[in-house]
Amino acid sequence: GEVNVVAFSQDGQRLVWGGPRGARVWDFGKMDYVTPLLAHPAPVATVAFSRAGDLLATSARDRKARVFRVGPAEDKPLFPPVNHFLGEYANQTPDEPGRTAPRFAAADQILLTVEKTPEGPFTLVRRSAVTGEPLSSSGVPPGGNYLSGFAVSGQGDHAVAMWSDSARLFDTQTGRLLAALPSGRSRFESATFDLDGRTLVTCGIDGSIRFWS
């Protein structure tokens, strides 16, 4: 059927696709599927493997995130679906949810999701990747509202959450705030880390690129 989104595992041995009815994982070594269809009640919008490739995080149009264990008998999420808001509530169009896709961090122990606070703004939430239990929140900077996106370093130990006027860099293992980054006139649009995680690169809506130690 229709495929909306795909992603490779870090070692390139597995490929997951998501579509209107669910997601499924293909193994290139076995040349076969290694999961049944992982059913979702709404079209799958994003898919992402853990670093080890044994866990899969998805988000769907029901504004929920799910974590599955990759295996032939694993067709149910590890824990009940948790709230997760996609790009349509983060200054993005409904077809551009990638910047706010759920991601694994901290040696696959942590799942990062986006939630709306009772006051209205959006925050990045650290959860247990096994139980879904919320552990801490990135908080919302003064004047922050819509979360334009977030990024995780390649080693999974750092993450940055971006609002239009500022960003927050934190330790994914402990949730400790490491730095607050002002956007100035450029207003944060997207970000990525270099391969060793020592440099953060941000892009503003005016097209400017900035490098942060």
Salt bridges, closest charged atoms under 4 A:
ASP27 OD2 - ARG14 NE 3.29
ASP62 OD2 - ARG66 NH2 2.72
GLU88 OE1 - ARG61 NH1 3.60
GLU96 OE2 - ARG99 NH1 2.88
GLU115 OE2 - ARG127 NH2 2.29
ASP157 OD1 - HIS158 ND1 3.93
ASP165 OD1 - ARG187 NH1 2.91
GLU189 OE2 - ARG99 NH2 3.70
